[in-house]
Amino acid sequence: MQRMFRVTALTLGSILTLIGVGLGLAEGWFLLHAEHTKAVILTVENDHPRFLFSTKQSRQYEITSARALPGFHRGQTVTIAYRPDDPTHAYIEAGTPRWFLALVFSGIGVLMTYVGLYLTRREPESQKARTRRAS
């Protein structure tokens, strides 16, 4: 039973850590290449604000936030980040940082991997103790 838990902890921990690192790299890449500008909230429906912003090329875009962001109201000015090559990929820089999910996945993954490694290291000692008792 302990062997199965150890293997599960190592496997799941490694997978979660890799997912967290992947999310972190994707978010880092986005922020590294993103443009930042001001936007105006046009409407808010079910905590999903619809905002208007202009790119550096003076093109205007209206985007509805995919994330529910409570606390915004019509006419409010917010800071957004958008991809210059695809301005329809924009988000409001507010609330929980977007890299938080990467941090959660990585943290849980590292913790589970540590538990799996601890159990792996402990197993040979417990087998030696059983062997001594049997003798």
WORA-V209415 format. One line per field, one symbol per residue. phi: phi as a letter, one per 20 degrees, with the letter a starting at -180 (. if undefined). burial: + if it has 9 or more other C-alpha atoms within 8 Angstrom, else -. Layout:
BEGIN
phi->???
burial->???
END
This chain:
BEGIN
phi->.ffffffffffffffffffffffffffffgffdfedbecdfebcclmdfdccbdefemeecdcdffefcfnecgnfececcbefebffecbeebmfgfegffffgffffffffffffffffffffffffffffff
burial->----++++++++++++++++++++--+--+---+--++++++++--+++++++++-----+-+-+--++--+++---+++++++--+--+-++-----+-+++++++++++++++++-++---------------
END
